[in-house]
Each structure stands twice: as structure tokens, then as C-alpha cells.
Amino acid sequence: MTLMLLDSASLWYRAYYGMPDTLLAPDGTPVNAIRGYLDMTARLVGIYKPSRLVACLDGDWRPSWRVDLFPAYKANRLEEEGEEEVEPETLTPQIPILLNILDLFGIPVVGVDDYEADDVMATYAEVEPGPIRIVTGDRDLFQMVDDKRDIKVVYLAKGISQHDLVDIKYVSDKYAIPGDRYDLFAMFRGDPSDGLPGVKGIGEKGAAVIANKFATVEDALAAAHEAHDSLPPALAKKIIAGADYLSIAPKLCGLREMLHCLKLIYPCLKHRLTYQSFIKSRINTG
């Protein structure tokens, strides 16, 4: 009873830039993102054979509560004069058509006001039974992998054909940290693509040292103040200097921090997890 969660915006952007813009409907409407999205989804369904499928959307790509916490959140993606990130002109008309097609296939399309698709996928992953496969090109979801519950990330950074199936071992091997501490590692390292600086002066190596020694931000801060032997003095100094950022980082970056809010609305999402005609057709046809 595998549940597959699709990071829909990640998929349709990847499809838009990966498929030729000469793909047009008879009336001249561009359909490259639509074709690519459906082809990728069909391939993934054929590989992983889920019995449940949800297309997850951003209710807001830059939620107000994250901006209130940290005004620079995704500010690097804003256009001049503070306008929202602009979609490619020929992608915009394809999205409502794609959503209608998903509805015709019976695939649930789920977004929650003032939350990102990451938050929605994390909620399903936390509440629903496994196996669960989270399809995304975003490393943020690495924090949700769980071998005991069989939650893995289908990571598309290298494309469908060369995608990685991320589990605890993958995270551990790639970043040299305990595989269940990616969220802590990312809080210290930062993520420039989201406008998150991390702690000043602490890069990937320093973040790995911290994640190997401590399980929480609070533990790392306490050790830094106590001049703990496991922390080089220079690293401890940087941790202390970054205390203000670290006070908001778990809520800003840690998907599990917001699950208590999304669980309140979960009963209204649960009914949208049915066995879909699209899945049936893809499994039957290979």
C-alpha cells in the first residue's frame, strides 16, 4: 500500500525546462510541461507501483509565518519592487490544464493556505502508514526519511533516469552525518536557494561536526557555552554568535516543527487518499 507524494511544482518546472517548447496543442497552447509532468509521473508509478498517489501543491510558496520569523526567507527569489517570483509566460497557462487533467484521472491535488508543498508532504509522511515515497528535487525533504517506517525520498536532481532513492544510509554517506539528523545539519549549513544563511562561518564541514556530536540545536548551543571538548573553540564561537538565528531555525527549517498545526486539518485531507484510476492504468500497462 505504498503512498507516493508528488512535489508538483518541482515536477512541472523540471518538465517545462526538460521538454521542447515546440510541443503544442492543436490550438497552439504550449503543453510541454503537461506532457513532461504526466510522463514523469507515469514512469515513477511504473517503477514504484504505489496504491495511493497525491499531487501536493504550495498553498503559498513564501508563507507569511515563515517570512514573519525571517523576513529574508526566499527574498532572493522576489522580483524588483518586492513582487512575487514570476513564472515563465508559457508555463502559466499550462498549470490549470494540468490540474484539470489530474482531477479527471482521479488524482488528489492537495495544497493548504499559507503552507508549502513540503509541509503538506511532511504531514502525510508523518501521519500515513508506510511505505511512502516522496518525489521531489528539494533536499529539505531528506529530513523525513525513516527506514523503520519505510519513508524514502525519490530525489530528482539528476533527472528521472538517474534519480536517487534517499534513505538513512544515503544521507549518512553523502554528508558524513547520522542519517536522521539532516534537519539539524541543514539549520547550521543554510540553504542559499531559499535565502537561508545558516550560521555565519559554518559551512558543510562545520555543520557535519555539529550533527555528529549533538542531536538538537539546544544541545549544540549548551556545549558551545560550556566550551565542550568535542567542539573546536572557533566553531563554538560561531555557534554562540549565531544564537539569534538558531532560536528560530528549528521552526523555520524543520518540517516536523509545524506538523502539530497541519495535523489539525488532517481529517479533511485524509479522504483524498483513494486508489486512483491513473495508478491502475499505469500498473496494468507497465
For each residue, the residues with C-beta under 8 A, 3 or more apart:
1: 51 52 129 131
2: 48 49 50 51 52 130 131 132 133
3: 50 51 52 53 54 124 128 129 130 131 132 133 273
4: 44 45 48 50 52 53 54 132 133 135 154
5: 54 56 121 124 125 132 133 134 135
6: 11 41 53 54 55 56 135
7: 10 11 56 117 118 121 134 135 136 137 138 141
8: 11 12 37 55 56 57 109 117
9: 12 13 57 58 61 117
10: 7 13 14 117 135 136 137 138 156
11: 6 7 8 14 15 37 40 41 135 156
12: 8 9 15 16 33 36 37 91 94 95 98
13: 9 10 16 17 33 91
14: 10 11 17 18 36 40 137 156 159
15: 11 12 18 19 32 33 34 35 36 37 39 40
16: 12 13 19 32 33 36 88 90 91 94
17: 13 14
18: 14 15 36 159
19: 15 16 23 32 33 35 36
20: 23 32
21: 30 32 90
22: 32
23: 19 20 30 31 32 35
24: 28 29 30 31
25: 28 29 30 31
26:
27:
28: 24 25
29: 24 25 93 94 97
30: 21 23 24 25 33 90 91 93 94
31: 23 24 25 34 35 94 97
32: 15 16 19 20 21 22 23 35 36 94
33: 12 13 15 16 19 30 36 37 91 94 95 98
34: 15 31 37 38 94 97 98 101
35: 15 19 23 31 32 38 39
36: 12 14 15 16 18 19 32 33 39 40
37: 8 11 12 15 33 34 40 41 98
38: 34 35 41 42 98 101
39: 15 35 36 42 43
40: 11 14 15 36 37 43 44 160
41: 6 11 37 38 44 45 53 278
42: 38 39 45 46 282
43: 39 40 46 47 160
44: 4 40 41 47 48 133 135 154 160
45: 4 41 42 48 49 50 53 278 279 282 283
46: 42 43 49 282 283 286
47: 43 44
48: 2 4 44 45 133 154
49: 2 45 46 283
50: 2 3 4 45 53 133 279
51: 1 2 3 275 279
52: 1 2 3 4 128 273 274 275 276 279
53: 3 4 6 41 45 50 107 108 276 278 279
54: 3 4 5 6 107 108 109 110 124 272 273
55: 6 8 102 107 108 109 110
56: 5 6 7 8 110 111 117 120 121 124
57: 8 9 109 110 111 117 120
58: 9 61 111 115 116 117
59: 63 111 112 113 114 115 116 120
60: 63 64 113 114 115 116
61: 9 58 74 84 85 116
62: 66 67 73 74 77 84
63: 59 60 66 67 114 115 116
64: 60 67 68 114
65: 68 69 114
66: 62 63 69 70 73 252
67: 62 63 64 70 71 73
68: 64 65 71
69: 65 66 73 248 251 252
70: 66 67 73 196 248 252
71: 67 68 75
72: 75 76 195 197
73: 62 66 67 69 70 194 195 196 252
74: 61 62 77 78 85 194 195
75: 71 72 78 195
76: 72 192 193 195
77: 62 74 85 195
78: 74 75 82 83 84 85
79: 82 83 84 85 86
80: 83
81:
82: 78 79
83: 78 79 80 86
84: 61 62 78 79
85: 61 74 77 78 79
86: 79 83
87: 91 92 95
88: 16 91 92
89: 92
90: 16 21 30 93 94
91: 12 13 16 30 33 87 88 94 95
92: 87 88 89 95
93: 29 30 90 96 97
94: 12 16 29 30 31 32 33 34 90 91 97 98
95: 12 33 87 91 92 98 99
96: 93 99 100
97: 29 31 34 93 94 100 101
98: 12 33 34 37 38 94 95 101 102
99: 95 96 102 103 109
100: 96 97 103 104
101: 34 38 97 98 104 105
102: 55 98 99 105 107 109 278
103: 99 100 106 107 109
104: 100 101
105: 101 102 276 277 278
106: 103 274 276 277 278
107: 53 54 55 102 103 276 278
108: 53 54 55 272 273 274 276
109: 8 54 55 57 99 102 103
110: 54 55 56 57 120 269 272
111: 56 57 58 59 115 117 120
112: 59 115 119 120 262 265
113: 59 60
114: 59 60 63 64 65
115: 58 59 60 63 111 112 119 120 258 262
116: 58 59 60 61 63 119 120
117: 7 8 9 10 56 57 58 111 120 121
118: 7 121 122 136 138 140 141 255
119: 112 115 116 122 123 255 258 262
120: 56 57 59 110 111 112 115 116 117 123 124 262 269
121: 5 7 56 117 118 124 125 134 136 141 144
122: 118 119 125 126 141 144 255 256 258 259 262
123: 119 120 126 127 259 262 263 266 269
124: 3 5 54 56 120 121 127 128 132 269
125: 5 121 122 128 132 134 144 146 151
126: 122 123 144 256 259 263
127: 123 124 263 266 270
128: 3 52 124 125 132 273
129: 1 3 149
130: 2 3 146 149 150 151
131: 1 2 3 150 151 152
132: 2 3 4 5 124 125 128 149 150 151 152
133: 2 3 4 5 44 48 50 152 153 154
134: 5 7 121 125 141 144 151 152 153 154
135: 4 5 6 7 10 11 44 153 154 156
136: 7 10 118 121 141 153 154 155 156
137: 7 10 14 155 156 157
138: 7 10 118 141
139: 142 155 182 186 191
140: 118 143 186 191 194 253 255
141: 7 118 121 122 134 136 138 144 153 255
142: 139 145 153 155 166 171 182 186
143: 140 182 183 186 254 255 256
144: 121 122 125 126 134 141 151 153 255 256
145: 142 151 152 153 166 167 168 170 171 179 180 182
146: 125 130 149 150 151 168 180
147: 150 167 168
148:
149: 129 130 132 146
150: 130 131 132 146 147
151: 125 130 131 132 134 144 145 146
152: 131 132 133 134 145 165 166 167
153: 133 134 135 136 141 142 144 145 165 166
154: 4 44 48 133 134 135 136 163 164 165 166
155: 136 137 139 142 163 164 165 166
156: 10 11 14 135 136 137 159 160 163
157: 137 163 164
158: 162 163 164
159: 14 18 156 162 163
160: 40 43 44 156 163
161:
162: 158 159
163: 154 155 156 157 158 159 160
164: 154 155 157 158 170
165: 152 153 154 155 170
166: 142 145 152 153 154 155 170 171
167: 145 147 152 170 171 179
168: 145 146 147 171 172 179 180
169: 172 173 179
170: 145 164 165 166 167 173 174 179
171: 142 145 166 167 168 174 175 177 179 180 182
172: 168 169 175 176 177 178 179
173: 169 170 176
174: 170 171
175: 171 172 182 185 204 208 211
176: 172 173 208 212
177: 171 172 181 182 185 208 211 212
178: 172 181 211 212
179: 145 167 168 169 170 171 172 182
180: 145 146 168 171
181: 177 178 184 185 211 215
182: 139 142 143 145 171 175 177 179 185 186
183: 143 186 187 250 253 254 255 256
184: 181 187 188 210 211 214 215 216 217 220
185: 175 177 181 182 188 189 207 208 210 211
186: 139 140 142 143 182 183 189 190 191 198 207 253
187: 183 184 198 199 217 246 249 250 253 254
188: 184 185 198 199 202 206 207 210 211 220 239 242
189: 185 186 198 202 203 204 207
190: 186 196 197 198 199
191: 139 140 186 194 196 198 253
192: 76 195 196 197
193: 76
194: 73 74 140 191
195: 72 73 74 75 76 77 192
196: 70 73 190 191 192 252 253
197: 72 190 192 200 245
198: 186 187 188 189 190 191 202 207 245
199: 187 188 190 202 238 239 241 242 245 246
200: 197 238 241 242
201: 206 238 241
202: 188 189 198 199 206 207 210 235 238 239 242
203: 189 206 207
204: 175 189 207 208
205: 208 209
206: 188 201 202 203 209 210 235 238
207: 185 186 188 189 198 202 203 204 210 211
208: 175 176 177 185 204 205 211 212
209: 205 206 212 213 231 232 235
210: 184 185 188 202 206 207 213 214 220 231 235 239
211: 175 177 178 181 184 185 188 207 208 214
212: 176 177 178 208 209
213: 209 210 220 223 228 230 231
214: 184 210 211 219 220 223
215: 181 184 219
216: 184 219 220
217: 184 187 220 221 246 249 250
218: 221 222
219: 214 215 216 222 223
220: 184 188 210 213 214 216 217 223 224 231 239 246
221: 217 218 224 225 239 240 243 246
222: 218 219 225 226
223: 213 214 219 220 226 228 230 231 236
224: 220 221 227 228 231 235 236 237 239 240
225: 221 222 240
226: 222 223
227: 224 231 233 236
228: 213 223 224 231 236
229:
230: 213 223
231: 209 210 213 220 223 224 227 228 235 236 239
232: 209 235 236
233: 227 236 237
234: 237 238
235: 202 206 209 210 224 231 232 238 239
236: 223 224 227 228 231 232 233 239 240
237: 224 233 234 240 241
238: 199 200 201 202 206 234 235 241 242
239: 188 199 202 210 220 221 224 231 235 236 242 243 246
240: 221 224 225 236 237 243
241: 199 200 201 237 238
242: 188 199 200 202 238 239 245 246
243: 221 239 240 246 247
244: 247 248
245: 197 198 199 242 248 249
246: 187 199 217 220 221 239 242 243 249
247: 243 244
248: 69 70 244 245 251 252
249: 187 217 245 246 252 253 254
250: 183 187 217 253 254 257
251: 69 248 254 257 258
252: 66 69 70 73 196 248 249
253: 140 183 186 187 191 196 249 250
254: 143 183 187 249 250 251 257 258
255: 118 119 122 140 141 143 144 183 258 259
256: 122 126 143 144 183 259
257: 250 251 254
258: 115 119 122 251 254 255 261 262
259: 122 123 126 255 256 262 263
260: 263 264
261: 258 264
262: 112 115 119 120 122 123 258 259 265 266
263: 123 126 127 259 260 266
264: 260 261
265: 112 262 268 269
266: 123 127 262 263 269 270
267: 270
268: 265 271
269: 110 120 123 124 265 266 272 273
270: 127 266 267 273
271: 268 274
272: 54 108 110 269
273: 3 52 54 108 128 269 270
274: 52 106 108 271
275: 51 52 279 280
276: 52 53 105 106 107 108 279 280
277: 105 106 280 281
278: 41 45 53 102 105 106 107 281 282
279: 45 50 51 52 53 275 276 282 283
280: 275 276 277 283 284
281: 277 278 284 285
282: 42 45 46 278 279 285 286
283: 45 46 49 279 280 286
284: 280 281
285: 281 282
286: 46 282 283
